[in-house]
Amino acid sequence: MAEREVGRAGQLVLLGGTAAAAALAQRAVSVVWVAATGRRPPEDPADPDVQTRQAVAAAALTGLTAGVLRTLLNRRVTRSSRARAERKALRASGGSGASAGAA
């Protein structure tokens, strides 16, 4: 599983990245929403004055965007952690790298 592969530093990056992804998603959805509707997205989807379809659309777009950003970040951190682990193993074995890909 990715959590085992990234180590503590990677988990901290993912934690901070998740928070940043949520904020970035909120901002991106706001920009797209204004461009599409000419109005700001609902600030409080739970507000009864907000139309249900607007609340659901804003929540879905924000969730989708945050999920995509988090997935991309997770994949990047995992890829970096794997490469770092491979380099460390290669240095520890004293190998030149020629046989590392054959395993």
C-alpha positions in Angstrom: 0.0 0.0 0.0 1.2 3.5 -0.7 1.3 4.5 3.0 4.0 1.9 3.6 6.0 3.0 0.7 6.2 6.8 1.4 7.5 6.8 4.9 6.9 9.5 7.5 8.2 12.4 5.4 6.0 11.3 2.5 3.0 11.1 4.8 3.6 14.6 6.0 3.8 15.8 2.4 0.5 14.0 1.7 -1.2 15.5 4.7 -0.1 19.0 3.8 -0.9 18.4 0.2 -4.3 17.2 1.0 -5.1 20.5 2.8 -3.6 22.4 -0.1 -5.6 20.4 -2.6 -8.8 21.2 -0.8 -8.0 24.9 -0.8 -6.9 24.8 -4.4 -10.0 22.9 -5.4 -12.2 25.5 -3.7 -10.5 28.3 -5.5 -10.6 26.4 -8.9 -14.3 25.7 -8.5 -14.9 29.3 -7.6 -13.2 30.5 -10.8 -15.0 28.0 -13.0 -18.3 28.6 -11.4 -18.0 32.4 -11.9 -17.0 31.9 -15.5 -19.9 29.5 -16.2 -22.7 31.3 -14.2 -21.5 34.9 -13.7 -22.2 34.4 -10.0 -20.1 33.3 -7.0 -20.6 29.7 -5.9 -22.7 29.2 -2.7 -20.6 29.9 0.4 -22.7 27.7 2.6 -24.4 24.8 0.8 -26.3 23.9 4.0 -28.1 27.3 3.8 -31.8 26.7 3.0 -31.8 29.8 0.7 -29.3 28.0 -1.6 -31.0 26.0 -4.3 -30.4 22.3 -3.8 -29.0 21.8 -7.3 -26.5 24.6 -6.8 -25.4 23.2 -3.4 -25.0 19.7 -4.9 -23.2 20.9 -8.0 -20.7 23.0 -6.0 -20.1 20.1 -3.5 -19.6 17.6 -6.4 -17.2 19.9 -8.3 -15.2 20.7 -5.2 -15.0 17.0 -4.1 -14.1 15.8 -7.6 -11.4 18.5 -8.0 -9.9 17.8 -4.6 -10.0 14.1 -5.1 -8.2 14.4 -8.5 -5.5 16.7 -7.0 -5.0 14.4 -4.0 -4.7 11.4 -6.3 -2.1 13.1 -8.5 -0.1 14.2 -5.4 -0.3 10.7 -3.9 1.0 9.2 -7.1 3.8 11.7 -7.3 4.9 11.2 -3.7 4.8 7.4 -4.1 6.8 7.5 -7.3 9.4 9.7 -5.7 9.6 7.4 -2.6 10.0 4.3 -4.7 12.8 5.9 -6.8 14.5 7.1 -3.6 14.3 3.6 -2.1 15.7 2.0 -5.3 18.6 4.4 -5.3 19.3 3.7 -1.6 19.2 -0.1 -2.3 21.5 0.3 -5.2 24.0 2.3 -3.2 23.8 -0.2 -0.4 24.5 -3.1 -2.7 27.3 -1.3 -4.5 25.8 -2.2 -7.8 26.1 -0.2 -11.0 22.4 -0.3 -11.8 22.8 -2.7 -14.8 21.3 -5.7 -12.9 18.8 -3.6 -10.9 16.2 -3.6 -13.7 16.5 -7.3 -14.3 15.1 -8.2 -10.8 
